[in-house]
Protein backbone atom coordinates (compact mmCIF):
# COMPACT_ATOMS: atom_id res chain seq x y z
CA UNK A 1 0.00 0.00 0.00
CA UNK A 2 1.18 3.50 -0.90
CA UNK A 3 -0.10 6.61 0.85
CA UNK A 4 0.52 10.23 -0.13
CA UNK A 5 -0.87 13.30 1.59
CA UNK A 6 -1.52 16.57 -0.25
CA UNK A 7 -1.88 19.73 1.81
CA UNK A 8 -3.12 23.15 0.71
CA UNK A 9 -1.84 25.54 3.38
CA UNK A 10 -4.19 28.38 2.44
CA UNK A 11 -7.22 26.14 2.81
CA UNK A 12 -5.61 24.15 5.66
CA UNK A 13 -7.01 21.20 3.67
CA UNK A 14 -5.67 17.68 3.29
CA UNK A 15 -6.43 15.15 0.57
CA UNK A 16 -4.96 11.72 0.06
CA UNK A 17 -3.89 9.23 -2.59
CA UNK A 18 -3.98 5.55 -1.62
CA UNK A 19 -2.43 3.13 -4.05
CA UNK A 20 -1.95 -0.60 -4.42
CA UNK A 21 1.54 -1.23 -5.80
CA UNK A 22 0.68 -4.76 -6.87
CA UNK A 23 -2.28 -3.89 -9.12
CA UNK A 24 -1.46 -0.25 -9.91
CA UNK A 25 -4.89 0.98 -8.80
CA UNK A 26 -5.30 4.13 -6.73
CA UNK A 27 -7.98 6.00 -4.78
CA UNK A 28 -8.05 9.75 -4.15
CA UNK A 29 -9.97 11.00 -1.11
CA UNK A 30 -11.26 14.58 -0.75
CA UNK A 31 -9.45 16.06 -3.78
CA UNK A 32 -9.58 19.77 -4.39
CA UNK A 33 -9.91 21.29 -7.85
CA UNK A 34 -6.21 21.14 -8.70
CA UNK A 35 -6.46 17.78 -10.45
CA UNK A 36 -2.97 18.00 -11.98
CA UNK A 37 -1.27 17.31 -8.64
CA UNK A 38 -3.04 13.97 -8.18
CA UNK A 39 -2.53 12.84 -11.77
CA UNK A 40 1.18 13.68 -11.59
CA UNK A 41 1.64 11.95 -8.22
CA UNK A 42 -0.08 8.79 -9.42
CA UNK A 43 2.00 8.71 -12.58
CA UNK A 44 5.16 9.16 -10.53
CA UNK A 45 4.28 6.01 -8.57
CA UNK A 46 3.20 4.12 -11.71
CA UNK A 47 -0.40 4.10 -10.53
CA UNK A 48 -3.65 4.87 -12.31
CA UNK A 49 -6.44 6.65 -10.47
CA UNK A 50 -9.34 4.20 -10.56
CA UNK A 51 -11.49 5.49 -7.66
CA UNK A 52 -12.35 8.98 -6.39
CA UNK A 53 -14.39 9.76 -3.29
CA UNK A 54 -15.02 12.40 -0.66
CA UNK A 55 -16.07 12.33 2.96
CA UNK A 56 -18.89 14.87 2.68
CA UNK A 57 -20.33 17.88 0.87
CA UNK A 58 -17.61 20.39 1.66
CA UNK A 59 -18.28 23.96 2.77
CA UNK A 60 -14.79 25.47 2.66
CA UNK A 61 -13.54 24.62 -0.83
CA UNK A 62 -14.86 23.42 -4.16
CA UNK A 63 -14.56 19.66 -4.37
CA UNK A 64 -12.36 18.24 -7.11
CA UNK A 65 -13.97 14.78 -7.06
CA UNK A 66 -16.05 15.42 -10.16
CA UNK A 67 -13.13 17.12 -11.91
CA UNK A 68 -10.73 14.28 -11.20
CA UNK A 69 -13.19 11.55 -12.16
CA UNK A 70 -13.85 13.28 -15.48
CA UNK A 71 -10.13 13.67 -16.11
CA UNK A 72 -9.14 10.08 -15.33
CA UNK A 73 -12.28 8.03 -15.96
CA UNK A 74 -12.15 6.86 -12.34
CA UNK A 75 -15.20 5.48 -10.56
CA UNK A 76 -16.83 8.21 -8.46
CA UNK A 77 -18.12 7.11 -5.05
CA UNK A 78 -20.36 9.42 -3.01
CA UNK A 79 -22.32 9.27 0.23
CA UNK A 80 -25.93 8.13 0.12
CA UNK A 81 -26.43 8.88 3.82
CA UNK A 82 -28.05 11.89 5.48
CA UNK A 83 -31.56 11.77 4.05
CA UNK A 84 -33.12 13.28 0.91
CA UNK A 85 -31.92 16.82 1.57
CA UNK A 86 -28.27 15.77 1.60
CA UNK A 87 -27.92 13.81 -1.63
CA UNK A 88 -25.59 14.81 -4.46
CA UNK A 89 -27.74 16.23 -7.26
CA UNK A 90 -25.26 15.18 -9.97
CA UNK A 91 -24.68 11.61 -8.77
CA UNK A 92 -26.98 9.91 -11.30
CA UNK A 93 -25.76 11.94 -14.27
CA UNK A 94 -22.15 11.15 -13.40
CA UNK A 95 -22.82 7.45 -12.81
CA UNK A 96 -21.62 7.67 -9.20
CA UNK A 97 -21.64 4.67 -6.90
CA UNK A 98 -23.61 5.56 -3.76
CA UNK A 99 -22.21 4.45 -0.42
CA UNK A 100 -24.05 3.54 2.77
CA UNK A 101 -22.72 2.78 6.23
CA UNK A 102 -20.83 -0.50 6.16
CA UNK A 103 -20.37 -0.64 2.39
CA UNK A 104 -17.01 -2.01 1.28
CA UNK A 105 -15.04 -1.56 -1.94
CA UNK A 106 -11.58 -2.73 -2.98
CA UNK A 107 -8.74 -0.74 -4.52
CA UNK A 108 -6.47 -3.57 -5.55
CA UNK A 109 -5.65 -5.37 -2.29
CA UNK A 110 -6.77 -2.44 -0.16
CA UNK A 111 -10.12 -2.78 1.58
CA UNK A 112 -12.11 0.43 2.15
CA UNK A 113 -15.15 0.42 4.43
CA UNK A 114 -17.51 3.39 4.58
CA UNK A 115 -18.51 4.46 8.10
CA UNK A 116 -21.41 6.88 8.52
CA UNK A 117 -20.08 9.54 10.92
CA UNK A 118 -22.68 12.34 10.99
CA UNK A 119 -22.61 15.50 13.06
CA UNK A 120 -20.44 17.88 11.09
CA UNK A 121 -22.83 17.19 8.22
CA UNK A 122 -25.67 14.64 7.97
CA UNK A 123 -24.13 12.69 5.06
CA UNK A 124 -20.56 12.55 6.38
CA UNK A 125 -18.60 9.33 5.81
CA UNK A 126 -15.23 8.23 7.15
CA UNK A 127 -13.21 5.54 5.39
CA UNK A 128 -11.64 2.64 7.30
CA UNK A 129 -8.60 1.24 5.47
CA UNK A 130 -7.19 -2.30 5.65
CA UNK A 131 -4.14 -3.41 3.69
CA UNK A 132 -5.23 -7.02 3.16
CA UNK A 133 -1.90 -7.99 1.63
CA UNK A 134 -0.38 -7.54 5.10
CA UNK A 135 -3.17 -8.18 7.63
CA UNK A 136 -6.90 -8.28 8.24
CA UNK A 137 -6.53 -5.60 10.92
CA UNK A 138 -7.51 -2.05 9.93
CA UNK A 139 -4.62 0.36 9.46
CA UNK A 140 -6.31 3.74 9.68
CA UNK A 141 -9.30 5.98 9.01
CA UNK A 142 -9.69 8.95 6.70
CA UNK A 143 -11.87 11.03 8.99
CA UNK A 144 -12.54 14.10 6.84
CA UNK A 145 -14.16 16.73 9.08
CA UNK A 146 -15.31 14.24 11.71
CA UNK A 147 -12.21 13.88 13.89
CA UNK A 148 -9.13 16.10 13.68
CA UNK A 149 -5.86 15.99 15.54
CA UNK A 150 -6.85 17.50 18.90
CA UNK A 151 -10.39 18.44 17.92
CA UNK A 152 -13.65 17.29 16.34
CA UNK A 153 -15.68 18.73 13.49
CA UNK A 154 -17.99 21.61 14.23
CA UNK A 155 -21.72 20.78 14.04
CA UNK A 156 -22.94 24.37 13.66
CA UNK A 157 -22.02 25.14 10.03
CA UNK A 158 -25.35 24.00 8.62
CA UNK A 159 -27.09 26.64 10.69
CA UNK A 160 -24.48 29.39 10.82
CA UNK A 161 -23.15 29.13 7.27
CA UNK A 162 -25.72 27.25 5.18
CA UNK A 163 -28.65 28.87 7.10
CA UNK A 164 -30.44 25.57 7.81
CA UNK A 165 -32.34 26.68 10.91
CA UNK A 166 -32.45 24.80 14.21
CA UNK A 167 -29.88 22.15 13.32
CA UNK A 168 -26.96 22.89 15.67
CA UNK A 169 -28.17 21.04 18.74
CA UNK A 170 -29.34 17.95 16.87
CA UNK A 171 -26.11 17.84 14.85
CA UNK A 172 -24.02 18.11 18.01
CA UNK A 173 -25.88 15.13 19.49
CA UNK A 174 -25.36 13.15 16.28
CA UNK A 175 -21.66 13.95 16.49
CA UNK A 176 -21.46 12.76 20.10
CA UNK A 177 -23.14 9.46 19.20
CA UNK A 178 -20.85 8.95 16.21
CA UNK A 179 -17.79 9.56 18.41
CA UNK A 180 -18.93 6.89 20.88
CA UNK A 181 -19.19 4.39 18.04
CA UNK A 182 -15.85 5.50 16.62
CA UNK A 183 -14.13 4.82 19.93
CA UNK A 184 -14.86 1.10 19.52
CA UNK A 185 -12.04 0.87 16.95
CA UNK A 186 -8.64 -0.33 18.18
CA UNK A 187 -6.14 2.16 19.58
CA UNK A 188 -3.53 1.47 16.91
CA UNK A 189 -5.75 2.80 14.12
CA UNK A 190 -4.24 5.88 12.52
CA UNK A 191 -6.30 9.04 11.98
CA UNK A 192 -5.85 10.94 8.73
CA UNK A 193 -7.99 14.11 8.97
CA UNK A 194 -9.23 16.44 6.26
CA UNK A 195 -7.93 19.65 7.81
CA UNK A 196 -5.14 21.04 9.94
CA UNK A 197 -4.53 24.14 12.05
CA UNK A 198 -6.04 27.29 10.58
CA UNK A 199 -9.21 25.72 9.20
CA UNK A 200 -12.56 27.25 10.13
CA UNK A 201 -14.04 23.71 10.29
CA UNK A 202 -13.08 23.48 13.98
CA UNK A 203 -11.82 25.68 16.79
CA UNK A 204 -8.60 24.05 18.02
CA UNK A 205 -7.21 21.87 15.25
CA UNK A 206 -3.67 20.61 15.70
CA UNK A 207 -0.88 21.22 13.21
CA UNK A 208 0.39 17.61 13.34
CA UNK A 209 -0.66 15.89 10.09
CA UNK A 210 -1.89 12.62 11.61
CA UNK A 211 -2.45 10.82 14.89
CA UNK A 212 -3.78 7.56 16.31
CA UNK A 213 -7.07 6.82 17.98
CA UNK A 214 -5.24 5.78 21.14
CA UNK A 215 -3.42 9.09 21.38
CA UNK A 216 -6.54 11.09 20.60
CA UNK A 217 -8.39 9.31 23.41
CA UNK A 218 -5.83 10.87 25.75
CA UNK A 219 -5.62 14.41 24.37
CA UNK A 220 -8.65 15.15 22.18
CA UNK A 221 -11.33 16.84 24.27
CA UNK A 222 -14.10 15.61 21.99
CA UNK A 223 -13.15 11.96 22.29
CA UNK A 224 -12.63 12.30 26.03
CA UNK A 225 -16.13 13.70 26.61
CA UNK A 226 -18.49 11.38 28.46
CA UNK A 227 -21.47 13.68 29.10
CA UNK A 228 -23.62 14.37 26.04
CA UNK A 229 -25.03 17.58 27.50
CA UNK A 230 -21.59 18.96 28.35
CA UNK A 231 -20.27 17.93 24.93
CA UNK A 232 -23.10 19.77 23.16
CA UNK A 233 -22.39 22.91 25.19
CA UNK A 234 -18.64 22.74 24.61
CA UNK A 235 -18.68 21.91 20.90
CA UNK A 236 -21.04 24.78 20.08
CA UNK A 237 -19.15 27.43 22.06
CA UNK A 238 -16.17 29.41 20.80
CA UNK A 239 -16.42 28.34 17.17
CA UNK A 240 -14.91 30.85 14.70
CA UNK A 241 -17.25 32.86 12.51
CA UNK A 242 -17.75 30.98 9.22
CA UNK A 243 -17.00 32.98 6.07
CA UNK A 244 -20.10 33.75 4.00
CA UNK A 245 -18.72 31.87 1.00
CA UNK A 246 -19.19 28.60 2.93
CA UNK A 247 -22.87 28.64 1.95
CA UNK A 248 -21.88 29.06 -1.70
CA UNK A 249 -19.46 26.13 -1.43
CA UNK A 250 -22.22 23.92 -0.03
CA UNK A 251 -24.49 24.80 -2.93
CA UNK A 252 -21.81 24.28 -5.58
CA UNK A 253 -20.63 20.98 -4.14
CA UNK A 254 -24.11 19.56 -3.76
CA UNK A 255 -25.36 20.62 -7.20
CA UNK A 256 -22.09 19.69 -8.94
CA UNK A 257 -18.95 21.79 -9.43
CA UNK A 258 -18.28 22.91 -12.99
CA UNK A 259 -15.62 20.71 -14.61
CA UNK A 260 -12.83 23.06 -15.62
CA UNK A 261 -10.53 20.73 -17.54
CA UNK A 262 -7.77 23.21 -16.68
CA UNK A 263 -7.52 26.45 -14.74
CA UNK A 264 -7.60 29.20 -17.38
CA UNK A 265 -5.34 32.25 -17.26
CA UNK A 266 -7.20 35.57 -17.50
CA UNK A 267 -6.27 38.10 -20.16
CA UNK A 268 -3.72 40.83 -19.57
CA UNK A 269 -5.23 44.31 -19.29
CA UNK A 270 -3.75 47.61 -20.44
CA UNK A 271 -3.12 50.13 -17.62
CA UNK A 272 -5.35 52.63 -19.42
CA UNK A 273 -8.35 50.31 -18.94
CA UNK A 274 -8.25 50.47 -15.15
CA UNK A 275 -9.96 53.83 -14.66
CA UNK A 276 -13.04 52.88 -16.68
CA UNK A 277 -13.50 49.66 -14.71
CA UNK A 278 -13.28 51.45 -11.37
CA UNK A 279 -15.70 54.12 -12.57
CA UNK A 280 -18.21 51.33 -13.23
CA UNK A 281 -17.78 49.98 -9.72
CA UNK A 282 -16.02 46.78 -10.81
CA UNK A 283 -13.98 45.12 -8.04
CA UNK A 284 -10.21 45.25 -8.56
CA UNK A 285 -8.12 43.39 -5.97
CA UNK A 286 -4.51 44.51 -5.54
CA UNK A 287 -2.59 41.41 -4.41
CA UNK A 288 0.63 43.21 -3.48
CA UNK A 289 1.88 43.24 0.10
CA UNK A 290 0.17 45.49 2.64
CA UNK A 291 3.28 47.68 2.85
CA UNK A 292 3.44 48.17 -0.92
CA UNK A 293 -0.28 48.96 -1.07
CA UNK A 294 -0.04 51.43 1.82
CA UNK A 295 2.85 53.25 0.12
CA UNK A 296 0.75 53.99 -2.95
CA UNK A 297 -2.29 52.44 -4.61
CA UNK A 298 -4.96 53.26 -7.15
CA UNK A 299 -8.06 54.72 -5.43
CA UNK A 300 -10.97 52.31 -5.43
CA UNK A 301 -8.90 49.13 -5.41
CA UNK A 302 -8.89 46.83 -2.39
CA UNK A 303 -5.87 45.08 -0.93
CA UNK A 304 -5.89 41.28 -0.65
CA UNK A 305 -2.21 40.35 -0.19
CA UNK A 306 -1.21 37.11 -1.86
CA UNK A 307 -0.19 35.37 1.35
CA UNK A 308 -1.44 32.49 3.48
CA UNK A 309 -4.72 34.32 4.21
CA UNK A 310 -5.45 35.27 0.60
CA UNK A 311 -8.05 32.56 -0.01
CA UNK A 312 -9.93 33.31 3.20
CA UNK A 313 -10.35 37.03 2.58
CA UNK A 314 -10.98 36.61 -1.14
CA UNK A 315 -13.98 34.48 -0.17
CA UNK A 316 -15.26 37.32 2.00
CA UNK A 317 -14.75 40.24 -0.39
CA UNK A 318 -14.75 39.07 -4.03
CA UNK A 319 -18.05 38.52 -5.89
CA UNK A 320 -19.34 35.15 -7.06
CA UNK A 321 -21.96 36.76 -9.29
CA UNK A 322 -19.86 39.29 -11.21
CA UNK A 323 -16.56 39.65 -13.03
CA UNK A 324 -13.61 41.04 -11.09
CA UNK A 325 -9.97 41.84 -11.81
CA UNK A 326 -6.59 41.31 -10.17
CA UNK A 327 -3.54 43.51 -9.88
CA UNK A 328 -0.43 41.39 -9.37
CA UNK A 329 3.32 41.84 -9.14
CA UNK A 330 3.86 39.74 -12.25
CA UNK A 331 2.03 37.77 -14.89
CA UNK A 332 3.83 34.54 -14.07
CA UNK A 333 4.02 32.79 -10.71
CA UNK A 334 2.04 35.42 -8.77
CA UNK A 335 -0.83 35.46 -11.25
CA UNK A 336 -0.97 31.67 -11.54
CA UNK A 337 -0.96 31.30 -7.75
CA UNK A 338 -3.76 33.82 -7.28
CA UNK A 339 -5.97 32.35 -10.01
CA UNK A 340 -5.44 28.82 -8.69
CA UNK A 341 -6.24 29.88 -5.12
CA UNK A 342 -9.44 31.58 -6.27
CA UNK A 343 -10.51 28.52 -8.27
CA UNK A 344 -10.17 26.43 -5.11
CA UNK A 345 -13.14 28.31 -3.63
CA UNK A 346 -15.14 28.70 -6.84
CA UNK A 347 -14.15 32.27 -7.69
CA UNK A 348 -13.82 31.62 -11.41
CA UNK A 349 -14.81 35.03 -12.78
CA UNK A 350 -11.34 36.58 -12.98
CA UNK A 351 -11.93 38.62 -16.13
CA UNK A 352 -8.41 40.03 -16.42
CA UNK A 353 -5.27 41.12 -14.62
CA UNK A 354 -3.20 44.29 -14.36
CA UNK A 355 0.51 44.46 -13.64
CA UNK A 356 2.03 46.97 -11.23
CA UNK A 357 2.59 49.16 -14.29
CA UNK A 358 -1.01 50.20 -13.80
CA UNK A 359 -0.07 51.84 -10.50
CA UNK A 360 2.88 53.67 -12.03
CA UNK A 361 0.78 54.58 -15.05
CA UNK A 362 -1.93 56.04 -12.83
CA UNK A 363 0.57 58.43 -11.26
CA UNK A 364 2.27 59.18 -14.59
CA UNK A 365 -1.09 60.26 -15.99
CA UNK A 366 -1.28 62.95 -13.30
CA UNK A 367 -3.73 61.10 -11.09
CA UNK A 368 -3.20 60.90 -7.34
CA UNK A 369 -2.30 57.65 -5.64
CA UNK A 370 -3.77 57.02 -2.20
CA UNK A 371 -1.70 55.96 0.80
CA UNK A 372 -2.46 54.49 4.22
CA UNK A 373 -0.71 56.10 7.16
CA UNK A 374 0.94 53.81 9.71
CA UNK A 375 0.93 54.59 13.43
CA UNK A 376 2.81 53.13 16.40
CA UNK A 377 1.04 52.41 19.73
CA UNK A 378 2.75 55.32 21.49
CA UNK A 379 1.47 57.74 18.83
CA UNK A 380 -2.04 56.34 19.16
CA UNK A 381 -1.96 56.69 22.94
CA UNK A 382 -1.04 60.37 22.59
CA UNK A 383 -3.77 61.04 20.03
CA UNK A 384 -6.37 59.27 22.15
CA UNK A 385 -5.36 61.36 25.15
CA UNK A 386 -5.98 64.49 23.07
CA UNK A 387 -9.22 63.20 21.54
CA UNK A 388 -7.72 63.45 18.06
CA UNK A 389 -8.54 59.96 16.76
CA UNK A 390 -11.16 57.25 16.80
CA UNK A 391 -10.22 53.57 16.91
CA UNK A 392 -11.90 50.48 15.46
CA UNK A 393 -10.98 46.89 16.36
CA UNK A 394 -11.49 44.54 13.37
CA UNK A 395 -10.62 41.26 15.13
CA UNK A 396 -13.05 38.43 15.86
CA UNK A 397 -15.48 38.95 18.78
CA UNK A 398 -13.75 36.32 20.94
CA UNK A 399 -10.44 38.18 20.50
CA UNK A 400 -12.09 41.45 21.52
CA UNK A 401 -13.63 39.81 24.57
CA UNK A 402 -10.27 38.43 25.69
CA UNK A 403 -8.72 41.91 25.68
CA UNK A 404 -9.17 45.21 23.85
CA UNK A 405 -8.29 48.89 23.91
CA UNK A 406 -10.47 50.80 26.40
CA UNK A 407 -13.81 51.96 24.96
CA UNK A 408 -12.94 50.76 21.45
CA UNK A 409 -15.78 49.20 19.40
CA UNK A 410 -15.44 45.97 17.46
CA UNK A 411 -16.54 45.24 13.89
CA UNK A 412 -14.94 42.02 12.60
CA UNK A 413 -13.20 42.51 9.27
CA UNK A 414 -15.55 40.22 7.37
CA UNK A 415 -18.58 42.22 8.53
CA UNK A 416 -17.13 45.60 7.63
CA UNK A 417 -18.75 46.14 4.20
CA UNK A 418 -22.22 45.43 5.63
CA UNK A 419 -21.63 47.70 8.63
CA UNK A 420 -20.14 50.79 7.05
CA UNK A 421 -22.81 52.85 8.79
CA UNK A 422 -21.45 51.76 12.18
CA UNK A 423 -17.92 52.97 11.47
CA UNK A 424 -16.91 55.94 13.69
CA UNK A 425 -16.80 59.17 11.69
CA UNK A 426 -15.62 62.77 12.09
CA UNK A 427 -12.01 62.05 13.09
CA UNK A 428 -9.08 60.10 11.69
CA UNK A 429 -9.90 56.41 12.15
CA UNK A 430 -7.18 54.10 13.44
CA UNK A 431 -7.83 50.46 12.56
CA UNK A 432 -6.24 47.56 14.37
CA UNK A 433 -6.30 43.78 14.54
CA UNK A 434 -3.93 41.46 16.39
CA UNK A 435 -0.81 42.03 14.30
CA UNK A 436 -1.65 44.51 11.55
CA UNK A 437 -2.62 42.23 8.64
CA UNK A 438 -6.40 42.29 8.85
CA UNK A 439 -6.51 45.99 9.69
CA UNK A 440 -4.50 46.75 6.53
CA UNK A 441 -7.20 45.02 4.49
CA UNK A 442 -9.88 46.88 6.47
CA UNK A 443 -8.22 50.22 5.66
CA UNK A 444 -8.33 49.40 1.95
CA UNK A 445 -12.00 48.38 2.15
CA UNK A 446 -12.96 51.65 3.87
CA UNK A 447 -10.97 53.80 1.47
CA UNK A 448 -12.61 52.06 -1.49
CA UNK A 449 -15.99 52.84 0.13
CA UNK A 450 -15.16 56.53 0.47
CA UNK A 451 -13.87 56.69 4.06
CA UNK A 452 -10.44 58.09 3.25
CA UNK A 453 -8.89 59.25 6.54
CA UNK A 454 -7.86 55.84 7.84
CA UNK A 455 -4.72 54.77 9.68
CA UNK A 456 -3.28 51.30 10.36
CA UNK A 457 -1.91 50.53 13.83
CA UNK A 458 1.51 48.95 13.26
CA UNK A 459 1.81 45.71 15.18
CA UNK A 460 -1.87 45.84 16.19
CA UNK A 461 -3.20 44.86 19.58
CA UNK A 462 -0.19 42.63 20.13
CA UNK A 463 2.16 45.62 20.03
CA UNK A 464 -0.23 47.79 22.07
CA UNK A 465 -0.42 45.29 24.94
CA UNK A 466 3.29 44.38 24.77
CA UNK A 467 4.24 48.03 25.14
CA UNK A 468 2.19 48.25 28.33
CA UNK A 469 -0.78 50.39 27.34
CA UNK A 470 -4.18 49.93 28.99
CA UNK A 471 -6.27 46.88 28.10
CA UNK A 472 -9.86 46.07 29.02
CA UNK A 473 -11.68 42.75 29.00
CA UNK A 474 -15.39 42.35 28.57
CA UNK A 475 -18.40 40.51 27.21
CA UNK A 476 -18.75 40.47 23.44
CA UNK A 477 -22.48 41.16 23.82
CA UNK A 478 -21.77 44.80 24.67
CA UNK A 479 -19.96 45.49 21.38
CA UNK A 480 -21.22 48.61 19.72
N, C-alpha and C positions, 0 to 999 in steps of 0.2 A: 504494500500500500504506500502511495505517495501522497503527501499533504503539503499544500502551499497556501499561505495566507497572504491576502492582498489588503492593504490598509490605505485608505484615503484620509489623510490627516485633517483636511479641512472639514470633512463630514464626520470625522471620528468614526468611520464606518469600516467594518471588516467583512470580507467575502473570502470564499475558500474554494480551492480546487482539490478534489480527491480523485486519485487515479489508481488503477490496477495495472501494475507493470507487466503482469503476465499476459493480460488480454489487450492492453492498450486503451481500455475504456476509461472515461473520466466524467465526473460529476462536478458542476459548479453550483455553489450555494450562495444565495443572496448577491448575485452580481449587480454592479452598478452599470451605467450606460456605456462605460468605456470598454467595449467588447474586445478591442485590440489586445489589451493586456492579458486576457484569459486565453485567447487564441494563440498568442505568442508563447505564453508559458506552457501550454499543452504541447505545442509543437517542439519546444525545447526539451521536453521530457519524452518525446515520441509517443504522445498520447493523442487521442481524438476525443473531443467533447461529445459524449453520447447522451448525457442527461443534464438538465438544468432545472433547478428548483429554487424556491424561496420560502422563508419561514412564515411570512405574513405580508399583508398589504401595507407597505411601508408609508410612513408619513414624512420622513426627513430627506428622502432623495428619490429620484425617479428610478424605478427598478429597471435593470438591464436584462431580466430573464427573457422577455419577449424578443428583445434585440439579439441576444446571444443565440437563442434557439433558431431564429430566422437566419442568422449568419452561418450556423454550423449544421443545421438540420437535426439538432439534438431533440430528444423527447422532452417536452415541457411537462413538469409535474407541479400541480398547484393544490392548495388546501381546499377541501370540500366541507370543512367544519365551519361552525359559527352561525349557522342558520341562513335563511334566504337573503337577508340584507347584507351578508358578507361573502357573497360569491363573486368570483372574477367574471366580469361581463364578457370578456373575450375568450374564455376558456374553450367553448365549443368551436368557435371559428378557427382557433389555433390548434385544434385537435389535442388539447391538454389532457393528461391523465390526472384524474381527481383523487386526492388522497384523504383517507379517513384515519382516525386513531387506530394504531395497530397494523396498518398496511405496511407491507414489506416490498422492497424492490432491490435488485442486485445490480451492481456496477462491477462487472467482472466477478472477482471473488469477494467483493466487499458487500456486506449486507447492511442495508439502510432501513431502519424502522421509523415510521412516522409516529410521533407522540403528540396528542392534542394537549397543548399547554396554554390555555386561554388566560386572560386577565389583562395583559397589555393590549391585546385585541381579541375579539371573539374567535377568529379563525386561526390563531397562531399555532404553528407546529414547531416542534423541535425534532431533530433527526439523530437517532441513536445509531452509532457506527460500530460494526464488528468486522474485523479482518479475518474472515473464515479460513484463509490460508494458514493462519498462525494459531487461532484459538476460537472457541465458541463463546468466549467471554467478551462483552462489549468493551470497546476501547475508549470511546468518548461520545459527547453529545454536542451537536451544533445547536446552540440555544437561542440564536437570534436575539430578540429583545425580551426574552423571558428571564434569564438569569445572566447577570454580568459578573465580572470579577469585583467582588465587594458590594454588589448592589443587585436589585431586581428591577424589572421593567416597570415603568410608571403606568398605572391603570386609568389615568385621568385624561389622556389625550383625546379620546373619543368625544368627551364633553367639552374640554377646554380648547381644543384645536379644530376638531371636525364638527363641533356644535351639535352632537347627539345628546340631547338633554337627559339628565337623571340617570347617567350610566356609571358614574365614578364609583359609587359605593358597591354596586353589584359587581363591577369589574374587579375591584379590590378583593372582594370575597372569592371570586373565581380564581384570582391569582393565588390567594392563600391556599385554596384547595389544591390547585395544581402543584404548588411547592411541596405540599405534604406528600403527594404521590411521587413527585420527583425524588424526594429524599429516600425512597425505597431502593434506588439504584446503589450499586456498590461504591465504596469510597474511592476506589482507584480510578473511576471513570473521569476522563478529562472533560473540561468545559471549554468550548470554543465559542465565545460570544460574538454578537453582531456589531458591538460598539465598544469603544474605549473612552477614556477620560476626555471630557469636552463635549460629549453628546448631550443633547437636550432630551434624550429618551430615558434619562434617569437623573438622580440628583447627586450621587457620590460614586460614580463609576471609577474603577481603578485603571491605572495606566499599564499594568501588566497584561500581556496579550492573551494569556490563558491561565487556567487554574485546574484544580481537581475538586470533585464534589466533597471529598473528605476535608480539604482545606477550607472550602467555603462554608461547610458546617460550623467551623470554628470561628470564622471572621466575618462572614456575610450576615448582616443584621436580619435580612429578609428570611434566610434559611434558618436562622436561630430562633425566630419568633414562634411562640407556642400559643399565644392568645390571638384569636381571630380579631376580636374587637380592637386590641392594641395595634395589631398589624395594620388594620384598615386606617386607623388614625395616623399612624406613623408614615405609611406609604403615600398618603394623600397630602401630607404637610411638607412644606419647604421645596416643592417641585419648581424648577425654573419655568419662567413664562415661555410657552411654546410660540415660535414664530408663526405669523399668519399664513405663510406659505405651506405649512404643514397640511392645512385643509385642502389646498390645491394638489399636493402630492397624493393624498388619499384618493381624491377624485381621479387623477390621472392613472394611478396604479391599479385602481379597481376597474376603470373603464377600458384601459389598455394603452400603455405608452406608445407614442408614435415611433415606428421603426425608422431610425435615421440612416442606417447603412454606413454612414461616416459622419463625423462632426464637421460641418462646413465652415470654411473661413469666410467672415464677412468682407465686404468690399472696402477698399481704402477710400477715404473721403478727402476732398481738397480742403485745406484750411478755410478757404473763402466760404465754404458751405455751412460752417458752424453757426454763424450769426442767424441765418434764416431758420435753422432748426430750433435754436433757443427762443427765437421770437414766436415760434408756433407752440412753445411749451413742451417740446419733445425732451425727454430725459436724456442727459448726457452724463455718464459716470466717468470721472477722472480717476484712474487707477494708480496714479503716482503715490508716493509716500505722503504721509500727513505733513511732514516738514516741507516737502517740495510744493505741495498744494498751498500751504499757509504762506509761503514766500511769494506766491503769485499765481493766480488762476483766473480763468475766464468766468465772468459773472454769470450765474445761472446754472453752472455745472455743480454736481455734488461729488464729494470725495469718498470713494470706496477703495482704500488701499489694497493692492493685490498681495495680501499676506494671509496668514492662517485663518483669519476671521472673514475673509472676502466672501465666501459662499454664504455664511450666516447673514451678513448685512445686505448682500445683494437680494436675498430672499425677502427681506423686510422692505426694501426701498425701490426695487426695479419692477416694472409692470409685466404681468403675464398677458395682458390683453392689448398691448400696443408695442410698436417698434421702439427700440431705444438704441443708443450709440455708446461706444467706449472711446476713451482717450487713454492711450497706453504709451509706455516709454519706447516701445519698438514694435514692429510688425512681425516679429519672429516669435521667440520663446514667450515673451510677456503676453502677446495677443493670444497665442495658442493656449496658454495656461488659463487665461481669463475665460475664453470661449468654452473650453472644456469644463471648467468649474461651473459655469452657468448652465451648461447642458445637464450636469449632474442633478440639478434641481428644476429642470424643465424650463429654464429661461432661454428659449430658442430664438427669440425675436431680436437678435443682435443684427441690426440693419446695416451697420457700417462702423468703421473705426477711424479715429484721428490720431496722428502722431503728436508728439510734443511741439512740433512745428506750428501747430494751431495756436498754441499759447504764445509763442514768439511772434507769430503772424498777427495775432490780435493786438499786441502792443505796437508792432511795427506799423499797423494801420492807423495808429493814433488813438486807439481805444484804451481805456484804463483797465488794468488788471486789479482784481481785489486781493487783499491779504487778510490773514487772521493773526491778530496780535497775540503773543504769548505772555503769560504772567507767572511769576514765581509766588509761592505762598506768602512770603513776607510782604510783597507788594499788595497782594489781595487783602491781607490783614489790615494794612494801612488804609486802603481805600474803603474797606468796610467800616473802619473806625470813623472815617470822615463822611460816611453816607454817600460815597461817590459811585458805588457799583451795586448791582444786584447779582445774585448767584443762583445757578440752577444745577442741581445734581441729576445726572442722566443715567445713574446706575440702576440696577434692579432693586425692587422694593425691599428684599431681604438684606441687601447690602446697606441701604439707607437705614434700616431699622437697627442694624448692628453698630452703626456709628456714622454720624454726619456732622457737617458744619452747623453751628447754631442757627436756628430759624431759617434754614435753607430748604426750599421746597424740592420735591422729587418728581420728575417726569422721566420714566425710563426711555432710553434712546428710541426703541422701536415704536413707542407711542407718540413720539414728538410730532410727526406730520398731522396726526388727528387731533392734537391738543395745542395747536399753535396759539389759540385764543387764551390759553392758560399761562403762556410764557410771560414772565415779568417784563414790563415795558417802561420807558421813560429814562432809563439810565443805561450805561454800558453793561452788558450782560456777560458775566464770567461763567463759563460752562466747565463742569468737571465730572470725571468718572473716577475709577480707581487709580489708573495710571496715566491717562491722557489720550488713549486711543479712541475710545468711544466718544469722548467729548469733542475730539477733532472732527469726527463725522457729523456730530450734532451741529457744530458751528457751520459746516458747509450746508447742511439741510436748512438751517435758519436763514443763512445768507441767500440761498436760492429762493427762499420764500419771502424775501424782502426785509428781513430783520438783519440789518447790516452791521450794527455796532456790537459785535460779539468778540469774546476773548476766550482763549483756551488756557486753563490752569495747568501749567507744566508739572508733570509728575502726579497730578490729580490728588485725590483724597489720601493716597499713600504718602505723598510728600508732605501734605498738610499735617497729618497726624505725626509723622516721623519728626518733623521740625518743631513739634510741641505746641501747636496751636489748639484752641479749644475744640472739643468734640462732644456732641450730645448723642444720646441713645434714646430710641423711642419706638412707639408702636406704629407700624406702617399704615394703620387705619386713619391716622391723623394727617396724612400727606395732603398738601393743598393742591 
